[in-house]
């Protein structure tokens, strides 16, 4: 925002941001702290801090579960330091187990196929550092999302396993310039690249309205 705000080609009063998946939650969080952002669209968003601390659907939301995560991650940090390199957590599971949850199958269909595979993609290959999510355990984003005064658009798929992140986030937003759009039948990864499912017209109209 610092960079954009001083560019001759940019109107500093008409800056909007878009975040997808984990960066969707980060985009909303950025809007909570940066008043220079006039409109935010979060597509198929994840709250990475919530899922790290509580597990999917908050199934691991307990002090003991978080303690076990902290213990394992901190022990791994010691091993990484000894080894002088970071252990990788592994990307999307391959081969895909027959009993894999649907959202895992959806990720496989994206990251392990020409749709989203790239040789430098962490999700397609070795994965993120095993300890990279440690700070998320103690850093809840969206804490002050109810104080966002600028416009926010949340878009999520009806069949997305992650839909509850957008629904919870929307429930905290206030004001008449906030909107939640649920796409019928869409999965989480459909909103990554499925051109016939992504509602391009909606964010276009949203930014045209709030970045006049």
Beta strands, then each sheet from edge to edge (+ up, - down):
strand 1: 16-20
strand 2: 39-43
strand 3: 151-157
strand 4: 178-183
sheet 1: 1+ 2+ 3+ 4+
end
